[in-house]
Amino acid sequence: MTGTNLVSGSLRHVILGNGPAGVVAAEQIRKQRPRDSIVMVGAEPEPPYSRMAIPYLLVGKVGENGTYLRKDPEHFKKQNIQEIRARATRLDTAGKKVMLDNGDVLEYDKLLIATGARPISPPIPGVNLPGVHPCWTLENARQIIELAKPGSRVLQMGAGFIGCIIMEALALRGVKLTVVEMGNRMVPRMMTEGAGSMIRDWCIKKGVNVHCSTKVEAIEVGSQAAQQGLIDKIGSALGFGTAVMAKDGAPLRARLSNGEVLECDLVISATGVKPNLDFLEGSGLEVDQGLLVDDHMQTNIADVYAAGDVAQVRDFSTGEKTVNMIQPAAADDARIAAQNMMGQGTQTQGSLAMNVLDTLGLIAASFGQWWGAEGGQSVELQNKEEFSYMRLEFFDDVLIGATSLGLTNHVGVMRGLIQGKIHLGEWKDHLLEDPTRLMEAYLACAQSQSTWKLPSSSLQH
Protein backbone atom coordinates (compact mmCIF):
# COMPACT_ATOMS: atom_id res chain seq x y z
CA MET A 1 0.00 0.00 0.00
CA THR A 2 1.84 3.05 -1.25
CA GLY A 3 -0.84 5.67 -0.98
CA THR A 4 -4.52 6.61 -1.00
CA ASN A 5 -6.60 8.61 -3.44
CA LEU A 6 -6.93 12.01 -1.77
CA VAL A 7 -9.16 14.99 -2.21
CA SER A 8 -7.20 18.15 -2.99
CA GLY A 9 -5.97 19.78 0.22
CA SER A 10 -6.43 16.66 2.35
CA LEU A 11 -3.69 14.97 4.36
CA ARG A 12 -2.58 11.39 4.95
CA HIS A 13 -2.50 10.59 8.68
CA VAL A 14 -0.89 7.31 9.74
CA ILE A 15 -1.34 6.25 13.37
CA LEU A 16 0.82 3.42 14.64
CA GLY A 17 -1.01 1.83 17.56
CA ASN A 18 -4.70 1.19 18.15
CA GLY A 19 -4.84 1.45 21.93
CA PRO A 20 -6.50 4.35 23.76
CA ALA A 21 -4.02 6.95 22.44
CA GLY A 22 -4.33 5.83 18.82
CA VAL A 23 -8.12 5.63 18.91
CA VAL A 24 -8.53 9.04 20.56
CA ALA A 25 -6.20 10.67 18.03
CA ALA A 26 -7.89 9.04 15.03
CA GLU A 27 -11.35 10.12 16.17
CA GLN A 28 -10.17 13.63 17.04
CA ILE A 29 -8.74 14.10 13.54
CA ARG A 30 -11.82 12.68 11.87
CA LYS A 31 -14.13 15.10 13.71
CA GLN A 32 -12.34 18.10 12.28
CA ARG A 33 -10.89 16.75 9.05
CA PRO A 34 -13.66 14.75 7.33
CA ARG A 35 -11.77 14.48 4.02
CA ASP A 36 -8.37 13.42 5.34
CA SER A 37 -7.09 9.87 5.02
CA ILE A 38 -6.62 8.12 8.39
CA VAL A 39 -4.94 4.73 8.68
CA MET A 40 -4.66 3.14 12.15
CA VAL A 41 -2.26 0.21 12.52
CA GLY A 42 -2.64 -2.31 15.35
CA ALA A 43 -0.10 -5.07 16.03
CA GLU A 44 -2.54 -7.50 17.71
CA PRO A 45 -5.28 -9.47 15.94
CA GLU A 46 -7.92 -8.10 18.34
CA PRO A 47 -10.16 -5.07 17.88
CA PRO A 48 -8.87 -1.99 19.73
CA TYR A 49 -9.20 -2.69 23.46
CA SER A 50 -8.21 -1.37 26.87
CA ARG A 51 -5.60 -3.27 28.86
CA MET A 52 -7.09 -1.73 32.00
CA ALA A 53 -10.23 -3.82 31.39
CA ILE A 54 -8.36 -7.15 31.41
CA PRO A 55 -8.77 -7.62 35.21
CA TYR A 56 -12.54 -7.37 34.75
CA LEU A 57 -12.27 -10.10 32.13
CA LEU A 58 -10.25 -12.29 34.51
CA VAL A 59 -12.97 -12.16 37.17
CA GLY A 60 -15.82 -12.61 34.68
CA LYS A 61 -17.36 -9.15 35.06
CA VAL A 62 -17.08 -8.62 31.30
CA GLY A 63 -16.57 -10.79 28.26
CA GLU A 64 -13.85 -10.06 25.75
CA ASN A 65 -16.09 -7.61 23.91
CA GLY A 66 -16.39 -5.70 27.19
CA THR A 67 -12.70 -4.80 26.89
CA TYR A 68 -13.17 -3.25 23.44
CA LEU A 69 -12.74 0.52 23.25
CA ARG A 70 -15.66 0.84 20.83
CA LYS A 71 -18.50 -1.67 21.05
CA ASP A 72 -19.85 -1.29 17.51
CA PRO A 73 -17.86 -3.67 15.22
CA GLU A 74 -18.43 -1.22 12.36
CA HIS A 75 -17.44 1.89 14.33
CA PHE A 76 -14.14 2.66 12.59
CA LYS A 77 -15.53 1.76 9.17
CA LYS A 78 -18.37 4.23 9.73
CA GLN A 79 -15.79 6.83 10.76
CA ASN A 80 -13.86 6.14 7.55
CA ILE A 81 -10.81 5.18 9.61
CA GLN A 82 -8.94 2.39 7.88
CA GLU A 83 -7.67 -0.37 10.17
CA ILE A 84 -4.64 -2.54 9.43
CA ARG A 85 -3.50 -5.46 11.57
CA ALA A 86 0.27 -5.47 11.28
CA ARG A 87 3.44 -4.40 13.07
CA ALA A 88 5.71 -1.55 12.02
CA THR A 89 9.22 -2.82 11.25
CA ARG A 90 10.98 0.33 10.00
CA LEU A 91 10.40 4.06 9.68
CA ASP A 92 11.87 6.17 6.89
CA THR A 93 11.39 9.74 8.10
CA ALA A 94 13.18 11.25 5.09
CA GLY A 95 10.84 9.53 2.65
CA LYS A 96 7.85 9.72 5.03
CA LYS A 97 7.19 5.99 4.81
CA VAL A 98 6.41 3.23 7.32
CA MET A 99 7.25 -0.38 6.50
CA LEU A 100 5.00 -3.10 7.97
CA ASP A 101 5.64 -6.78 8.59
CA ASN A 102 2.88 -7.73 6.12
CA GLY A 103 4.82 -6.10 3.29
CA ASP A 104 2.76 -2.91 3.12
CA VAL A 105 4.45 0.46 2.85
CA LEU A 106 2.42 3.39 4.21
CA GLU A 107 3.15 6.91 3.02
CA TYR A 108 2.18 9.71 5.36
CA ASP A 109 1.95 13.48 5.65
CA LYS A 110 1.54 13.29 9.43
CA LEU A 111 2.56 10.34 11.60
CA LEU A 112 1.57 9.53 15.18
CA ILE A 113 3.59 6.89 17.01
CA ALA A 114 1.38 5.39 19.73
CA THR A 115 2.73 1.85 19.77
CA GLY A 116 2.39 1.44 23.53
CA ALA A 117 4.57 -0.75 25.69
CA ARG A 118 5.39 -4.41 26.20
CA PRO A 119 6.22 -6.47 29.30
CA ILE A 120 9.80 -6.73 30.50
CA SER A 121 10.92 -10.31 30.98
CA PRO A 122 13.10 -10.43 34.12
CA PRO A 123 16.51 -12.14 33.79
CA ILE A 124 15.53 -15.17 35.85
CA PRO A 125 16.41 -18.76 34.96
CA GLY A 126 13.22 -20.55 33.92
CA VAL A 127 11.20 -17.41 33.14
CA ASN A 128 10.35 -18.82 29.69
CA LEU A 129 8.98 -22.12 30.98
CA PRO A 130 5.39 -23.07 30.15
CA GLY A 131 3.17 -21.85 32.94
CA VAL A 132 4.96 -18.48 33.27
CA HIS A 133 2.92 -15.69 31.72
CA PRO A 134 2.75 -11.91 31.62
CA CYS A 135 -0.71 -10.37 31.95
CA TRP A 136 -0.69 -7.68 29.27
CA THR A 137 -2.69 -8.83 26.25
CA LEU A 138 -6.03 -10.52 25.68
CA GLU A 139 -4.14 -13.65 24.62
CA ASN A 140 -2.27 -13.58 27.96
CA ALA A 141 -5.64 -13.28 29.73
CA ARG A 142 -7.00 -16.32 27.92
CA GLN A 143 -4.01 -18.40 29.02
CA ILE A 144 -4.31 -17.22 32.62
CA ILE A 145 -8.04 -17.95 32.76
CA GLU A 146 -7.25 -21.56 31.77
CA LEU A 147 -4.69 -21.96 34.58
CA ALA A 148 -5.95 -19.74 37.42
CA LYS A 149 -8.69 -22.01 38.72
CA PRO A 150 -10.08 -21.73 42.28
CA GLY A 151 -7.52 -23.23 44.63
CA SER A 152 -4.65 -23.02 42.12
CA ARG A 153 -1.27 -22.03 43.53
CA VAL A 154 -0.28 -18.80 41.84
CA LEU A 155 2.91 -16.80 42.26
CA GLN A 156 2.95 -13.21 41.03
CA MET A 157 6.27 -11.44 40.49
CA GLY A 158 5.86 -7.70 40.96
CA ALA A 159 3.53 -5.52 43.00
CA GLY A 160 3.58 -2.26 41.07
CA PHE A 161 0.49 -0.45 39.81
CA ILE A 162 -0.29 -3.01 37.11
CA GLY A 163 0.68 -5.87 39.40
CA CYS A 164 -1.78 -4.79 42.09
CA ILE A 165 -4.62 -4.61 39.58
CA ILE A 166 -3.83 -8.11 38.35
CA MET A 167 -3.41 -9.32 41.94
CA GLU A 168 -6.93 -8.25 42.85
CA ALA A 169 -8.38 -10.11 39.87
CA LEU A 170 -6.43 -13.26 40.74
CA ALA A 171 -7.55 -13.10 44.38
CA LEU A 172 -11.17 -12.75 43.28
CA ARG A 173 -10.75 -15.90 41.17
CA GLY A 174 -10.14 -17.80 44.41
CA VAL A 175 -6.54 -18.82 43.83
CA LYS A 176 -3.93 -19.32 46.56
CA LEU A 177 -1.87 -16.26 45.80
CA THR A 178 1.69 -15.29 46.71
CA VAL A 179 3.13 -11.94 45.61
CA VAL A 180 6.87 -11.21 45.51
CA GLU A 181 8.07 -7.60 45.22
CA MET A 182 11.70 -6.46 45.03
CA GLY A 183 10.93 -3.09 46.63
CA ASN A 184 10.54 -2.61 50.37
CA ARG A 185 6.81 -1.94 49.93
CA MET A 186 4.01 -2.48 47.45
CA VAL A 187 3.59 -0.02 44.54
CA PRO A 188 6.97 1.60 45.33
CA ARG A 189 6.81 3.87 42.25
CA MET A 190 3.53 5.52 43.22
CA MET A 191 3.29 5.28 47.01
CA THR A 192 5.32 6.48 49.99
CA GLU A 193 6.84 3.89 52.28
CA GLY A 194 4.06 4.40 54.84
CA ALA A 195 1.27 3.94 52.30
CA GLY A 196 2.93 1.07 50.41
CA SER A 197 3.59 -0.81 53.64
CA MET A 198 -0.02 -0.34 54.69
CA ILE A 199 -1.23 -1.78 51.36
CA ARG A 200 1.01 -4.81 52.01
CA ASP A 201 -0.55 -5.30 55.46
CA TRP A 202 -4.02 -4.95 53.97
CA CYS A 203 -3.31 -7.64 51.35
CA ILE A 204 -1.97 -10.01 54.00
CA LYS A 205 -5.11 -9.42 56.04
CA LYS A 206 -7.16 -10.33 52.94
CA GLY A 207 -5.35 -13.66 52.60
CA VAL A 208 -2.62 -12.83 50.08
CA ASN A 209 0.88 -13.99 50.99
CA VAL A 210 3.19 -11.00 50.33
CA HIS A 211 7.00 -10.93 50.33
CA CYS A 212 8.61 -7.48 49.97
CA SER A 213 12.37 -6.86 49.58
CA THR A 214 12.42 -10.28 47.93
CA LYS A 215 13.36 -11.62 44.50
CA VAL A 216 12.50 -14.75 42.57
CA GLU A 217 15.93 -16.22 41.86
CA ALA A 218 14.88 -19.12 39.65
CA ILE A 219 11.85 -20.94 38.30
CA GLU A 220 12.23 -24.67 37.79
CA VAL A 221 10.20 -27.68 36.81
CA GLY A 222 8.36 -28.69 39.98
CA SER A 223 9.42 -31.56 42.19
CA GLN A 224 6.65 -33.89 41.07
CA ALA A 225 7.23 -33.00 37.44
CA ALA A 226 10.94 -33.70 37.83
CA GLN A 227 10.13 -37.04 39.46
CA GLN A 228 7.74 -37.77 36.59
CA GLY A 229 10.50 -37.14 34.07
CA LEU A 230 12.78 -39.57 35.90
CA ILE A 231 10.02 -42.20 36.09
CA ASP A 232 9.35 -41.80 32.36
CA LYS A 233 13.03 -42.32 31.53
CA ILE A 234 13.29 -45.43 33.74
CA GLY A 235 10.00 -46.81 32.47
CA SER A 236 10.98 -46.27 28.87
CA ALA A 237 14.36 -47.96 29.44
CA LEU A 238 12.64 -50.99 30.99
CA GLY A 239 9.93 -51.09 28.35
CA PHE A 240 7.08 -50.13 30.70
CA GLY A 241 6.00 -47.02 28.79
CA THR A 242 5.09 -43.72 30.41
CA ALA A 243 3.73 -43.56 33.94
CA VAL A 244 1.01 -41.14 35.01
CA MET A 245 1.97 -38.09 37.09
CA ALA A 246 0.27 -37.67 40.44
CA LYS A 247 -2.66 -35.24 40.11
CA ASP A 248 -1.41 -33.07 42.94
CA GLY A 249 2.06 -32.55 41.39
CA ALA A 250 3.04 -28.91 40.99
CA PRO A 251 4.30 -28.11 37.48
CA LEU A 252 6.61 -25.30 38.66
CA ARG A 253 8.80 -24.47 41.60
CA ALA A 254 10.13 -20.98 42.44
CA ARG A 255 13.17 -20.30 44.59
CA LEU A 256 13.05 -16.98 46.45
CA SER A 257 15.93 -14.87 47.72
CA ASN A 258 14.64 -15.28 51.30
CA GLY A 259 15.28 -19.02 51.10
CA GLU A 260 11.70 -20.14 50.54
CA VAL A 261 10.75 -22.55 47.77
CA LEU A 262 7.20 -22.31 46.40
CA GLU A 263 5.40 -24.87 44.30
CA CYS A 264 3.09 -23.19 41.78
CA ASP A 265 0.53 -24.05 39.16
CA LEU A 266 1.00 -20.65 37.51
CA VAL A 267 3.55 -17.82 37.64
CA ILE A 268 2.52 -14.30 36.60
CA SER A 269 5.27 -11.90 35.57
CA ALA A 270 4.29 -8.29 36.34
CA THR A 271 7.75 -6.81 36.69
CA GLY A 272 7.27 -3.78 34.47
CA VAL A 273 6.96 -2.72 30.84
CA LYS A 274 8.98 -0.69 28.36
CA PRO A 275 7.98 1.34 25.27
CA ASN A 276 7.74 -0.35 21.86
CA LEU A 277 10.43 1.59 20.03
CA ASP A 278 12.71 -1.04 18.46
CA PHE A 279 11.47 -0.31 14.93
CA LEU A 280 12.75 3.30 15.17
CA GLU A 281 16.42 2.32 14.89
CA GLY A 282 17.99 4.39 12.11
CA SER A 283 14.99 6.75 11.88
CA GLY A 284 16.81 9.76 13.32
CA LEU A 285 14.24 10.18 16.10
CA GLU A 286 15.58 11.09 19.54
CA VAL A 287 14.93 8.35 22.09
CA ASP A 288 15.73 8.33 25.80
CA GLN A 289 13.52 6.31 28.15
CA GLY A 290 10.82 6.92 25.56
CA LEU A 291 10.39 8.92 22.37
CA LEU A 292 11.23 12.53 23.25
CA VAL A 293 8.54 15.07 22.34
CA ASP A 294 8.03 18.80 22.82
CA ASP A 295 4.96 20.50 24.29
CA HIS A 296 3.15 19.98 20.97
CA MET A 297 3.80 16.21 21.23
CA GLN A 298 6.07 16.51 18.19
CA THR A 299 9.37 14.65 17.99
CA ASN A 300 12.64 16.19 16.81
CA ILE A 301 11.55 15.44 13.23
CA ALA A 302 8.77 17.51 11.65
CA ASP A 303 5.39 15.84 11.14
CA VAL A 304 6.21 12.93 13.46
CA TYR A 305 4.35 12.94 16.79
CA ALA A 306 4.06 10.54 19.74
CA ALA A 307 1.53 9.87 22.50
CA GLY A 308 0.81 7.29 25.15
CA ASP A 309 3.26 4.83 26.70
CA VAL A 310 5.97 5.52 24.11
CA ALA A 311 6.10 9.29 24.63
CA GLN A 312 8.52 11.02 27.00
CA VAL A 313 6.68 14.21 27.91
CA ARG A 314 7.43 17.19 30.14
CA ASP A 315 6.33 16.40 33.68
CA PHE A 316 3.86 18.89 35.15
CA SER A 317 5.54 18.98 38.55
CA THR A 318 9.27 18.78 37.82
CA GLY A 319 9.55 20.04 34.25
CA GLU A 320 11.72 17.03 33.40
CA LYS A 321 10.85 14.70 30.53
CA THR A 322 9.19 11.52 31.77
CA VAL A 323 7.23 8.51 30.50
CA ASN A 324 3.89 8.56 32.32
CA MET A 325 2.22 5.23 31.55
CA ILE A 326 -1.36 5.88 32.59
CA GLN A 327 -4.43 5.79 30.36
CA PRO A 328 -5.80 9.29 31.17
CA ALA A 329 -2.41 10.83 30.30
CA ALA A 330 -2.31 8.82 27.07
CA ALA A 331 -5.72 10.14 26.03
CA ASP A 332 -4.81 13.75 26.88
CA ASP A 333 -1.52 13.55 25.00
CA ALA A 334 -3.26 11.97 22.00
CA ARG A 335 -5.76 14.85 21.77
CA ILE A 336 -2.94 17.38 21.83
CA ALA A 337 -0.95 15.42 19.22
CA ALA A 338 -4.02 15.16 16.96
CA GLN A 339 -4.71 18.89 17.19
CA ASN A 340 -1.12 19.68 16.24
CA MET A 341 -1.22 17.18 13.39
CA MET A 342 -4.06 19.38 12.11
CA GLY A 343 -1.97 22.52 12.59
CA GLN A 344 -3.78 23.96 15.61
CA GLY A 345 -0.73 24.79 17.77
CA THR A 346 -2.04 23.26 21.01
CA GLN A 347 0.41 22.87 23.91
CA THR A 348 0.41 20.50 26.87
CA GLN A 349 0.59 21.86 30.40
CA GLY A 350 2.75 18.88 31.25
CA SER A 351 1.89 15.33 32.21
CA LEU A 352 0.60 15.13 35.79
CA ALA A 353 1.60 12.00 37.72
CA MET A 354 -1.81 10.69 38.78
CA ASN A 355 -2.52 7.21 40.11
CA VAL A 356 -5.71 5.83 41.65
CA LEU A 357 -5.67 2.18 42.67
CA ASP A 358 -8.24 -0.17 44.17
CA THR A 359 -6.47 -3.05 45.94
CA LEU A 360 -8.97 -5.57 47.28
CA GLY A 361 -11.30 -2.73 48.30
CA LEU A 362 -8.66 -0.34 49.66
CA ILE A 363 -8.51 2.84 47.58
CA ALA A 364 -5.10 4.49 47.21
CA ALA A 365 -4.17 7.62 45.28
CA SER A 366 -1.10 9.70 44.58
CA PHE A 367 -0.74 12.92 42.64
CA GLY A 368 2.04 15.18 41.44
CA GLN A 369 5.40 15.16 43.20
CA TRP A 370 4.20 12.75 45.88
CA TRP A 371 7.80 11.99 46.93
CA GLY A 372 8.39 15.61 47.92
CA ALA A 373 10.99 18.21 47.00
CA GLU A 374 14.29 19.30 48.50
CA GLY A 375 13.67 22.28 50.75
CA GLY A 376 9.95 21.56 50.97
CA GLN A 377 7.74 20.60 53.91
CA SER A 378 5.44 17.66 54.48
CA VAL A 379 2.86 16.32 56.86
CA GLU A 380 1.87 12.66 57.35
CA LEU A 381 -1.23 11.26 58.99
CA GLN A 382 -1.80 7.53 59.41
CA ASN A 383 -4.03 5.11 61.26
CA LYS A 384 -2.71 1.58 60.76
CA GLU A 385 -5.65 -0.06 62.52
CA GLU A 386 -8.18 1.61 60.21
CA PHE A 387 -5.93 1.51 57.13
CA SER A 388 -6.16 5.24 56.53
CA TYR A 389 -3.25 7.42 55.46
CA MET A 390 -2.50 10.87 54.08
CA ARG A 391 0.71 12.67 53.24
CA LEU A 392 0.96 16.17 51.75
CA GLU A 393 4.07 17.67 50.17
CA PHE A 394 4.56 21.45 49.95
CA PHE A 395 7.06 23.75 48.31
CA ASP A 396 6.73 27.31 49.62
CA ASP A 397 2.97 27.64 50.10
CA VAL A 398 1.95 25.41 47.17
CA LEU A 399 0.80 21.79 47.44
CA ILE A 400 3.01 19.90 44.97
CA GLY A 401 2.25 16.27 45.84
CA ALA A 402 -0.15 14.12 47.83
CA THR A 403 -0.74 10.51 48.81
CA SER A 404 -3.88 9.07 50.36
CA LEU A 405 -5.14 5.67 51.41
CA GLY A 406 -8.70 4.87 52.45
CA LEU A 407 -9.68 8.58 52.31
CA THR A 408 -11.45 8.94 48.98
CA ASN A 409 -13.25 12.19 49.83
CA HIS A 410 -10.00 14.15 49.46
CA VAL A 411 -8.92 12.86 46.04
CA GLY A 412 -10.53 15.53 43.85
CA VAL A 413 -9.29 18.36 46.08
CA MET A 414 -5.73 17.03 46.05
CA ARG A 415 -5.66 17.01 42.28
CA GLY A 416 -7.27 20.45 42.05
CA LEU A 417 -4.82 22.15 44.40
CA ILE A 418 -1.79 20.54 42.75
CA GLN A 419 -2.85 21.07 39.15
CA GLY A 420 -3.98 24.62 39.88
CA LYS A 421 -0.67 25.45 41.64
CA ILE A 422 -2.77 27.26 44.25
CA HIS A 423 -0.99 29.54 46.72
CA LEU A 424 -2.30 28.51 50.13
CA GLY A 425 -0.90 31.36 52.23
CA GLU A 426 -1.76 30.84 55.88
CA TRP A 427 -3.72 27.74 54.95
CA LYS A 428 -0.49 25.83 54.48
CA ASP A 429 0.14 26.11 58.23
CA HIS A 430 -3.41 24.92 58.93
CA LEU A 431 -2.84 21.86 56.72
CA LEU A 432 0.49 21.10 58.38
CA GLU A 433 -1.47 20.90 61.65
CA ASP A 434 -4.44 19.02 60.20
CA PRO A 435 -4.14 17.71 56.62
CA THR A 436 -7.78 16.59 56.58
CA ARG A 437 -8.84 20.25 56.16
CA LEU A 438 -8.07 20.11 52.44
CA MET A 439 -11.61 20.96 51.37
CA GLU A 440 -11.63 24.07 53.55
CA ALA A 441 -8.31 25.11 52.07
CA TYR A 442 -9.61 24.61 48.54
CA LEU A 443 -12.75 26.63 49.15
CA ALA A 444 -10.78 29.40 50.83
CA CYS A 445 -7.97 29.68 48.27
CA ALA A 446 -8.65 27.98 44.99
CA GLN A 447 -11.82 29.60 43.71
CA SER A 448 -10.21 32.96 43.04
CA GLN A 449 -6.83 31.66 41.80
CA SER A 450 -7.36 28.67 39.55
CA THR A 451 -9.09 28.08 36.24
CA TRP A 452 -9.04 24.34 37.04
CA LYS A 453 -12.54 23.37 38.18
CA LEU A 454 -12.99 20.78 40.86
CA PRO A 455 -15.40 18.06 39.66
CA SER A 456 -18.81 18.60 41.26
CA SER A 457 -18.84 15.01 42.46
CA SER A 458 -15.81 15.78 44.62
CA LEU A 459 -17.76 18.48 46.46
CA GLN A 460 -20.51 16.12 47.51
CA HIS A 461 -18.55 14.17 50.18
Salt bridges, closest charged atoms under 4 A:
GLU27 OE1 - ARG70 NH2 2.82
GLU27 OE2 - HIS75 NE2 2.64
ASP36 OD2 - HIS13 NE2 2.78
ASP36 OD2 - ARG33 NE 2.74
GLU44 OE2 - ARG51 NH2 3.06
GLU46 OE1 - ARG142 NH2 2.99
GLU64 OE2 - ARG142 NE 2.67
ASP72 OD2 - LYS78 NZ 2.68
GLU83 OE1 - ARG85 NH1 3.28
GLU107 OE1 - ARG12 NH1 3.10
ASP109 OD2 - ARG12 NE 3.26
GLU139 OE1 - ARG142 NH1 2.81
ASP201 OD1 - ARG200 NE 3.13
GLU220 OE1 - ARG253 NH2 3.16
GLU220 OE2 - ARG255 NE 2.72
GLU260 OE2 - HIS211 NE2 3.85
ASP265 OD2 - ARG153 NE 3.11
ASP278 OD2 - ARG118 NH2 2.88
ASP295 OD1 - ARG314 NE 3.15
ASP303 OD2 - LYS96 NZ 2.58
ASP303 OD1 - LYS110 NZ 2.62
ASP332 OD1 - ARG335 NH1 3.15
GLU380 OE2 - ARG391 NH1 3.53
GLU393 OE2 - ARG391 NE 2.57
ASP397 OD1 - HIS423 ND1 2.88
GLU440 OE1 - ARG437 NH2 3.01
